[in-house]
Amino acid sequence: MRDPVKFITGRLIKRYKRFFADVKLDSGEVVTAHCPNTGSMMGLLTEGNIVYLTETDNEKRKLKYTLEIIKVQDAFVGVNTHKANRIVEEGIVEKKISTLGKKYDFKREVKYGKNSRIDFLITNKKGEEIYLEVKNVTLSKRKGIAEFPDAVTERGSKHLHELIDVVKKKRRAIMLFLVQRDDCKKFRIAEEIDNTYKKNIINAKQAGVEILCYSCSFVRNNIELDKKIKFIDK
């Protein structure tokens, strides 16, 4: 994602059937874009919001446009969940995540737990294994505070249980919440949306799973890992 992305801008008409979004381009043309986000996208889907699309010339694609960013008031929000791991990977390569140290190797999508794959398996110079799971965050109901999840997530709770099992085996486990927004300085679990997930986060922390939260910056037509932000337990 370091090469500047060429965006096409327009206004959101509607998102429907989870994977489709109708957009009126600045040129006046109305197109249907792929929406690479299975969440509720709560707070993002107001008709008329400015959106940023990418275009592909891949003839095998049914939709040549992809919804990448939605502007909500003055905030940029990255909605392509497939980009989350790429953003974190760049942060890992560039040594932006201080808790990992400075010398390590890593692998992507390594099998672990019960039929799952960890996003990143990191091995440091001491031979210590660190299991790092990434969750993409777009929700913010309170000004300056990012929130997760935006819908009930049984899969998210499953991952927490598996990270607890990792810790029980005397290995490090990290849950990293990537806030694809540039307007948040704090992060919380939206217990009013999924109270079970909140309970599982508490259990995971008590078991020794590390919780990290990072915001993103939107610069040079790229989305990059930015600053570590505070996790608030409220």
Helices and strands as residue ranges (DSSP letters): E 8-16, E 20-25, E 30-34, E 50-55, E 65-72, E 75-78, G 81-83, H 84-93, G 98-100, E 104-112, E 116-124, E 129-137, E 139-142, E 145-148, H 154-168, E 172-179, E 186-189, H 195-207, E 210-219, E 222-228, E 230-231
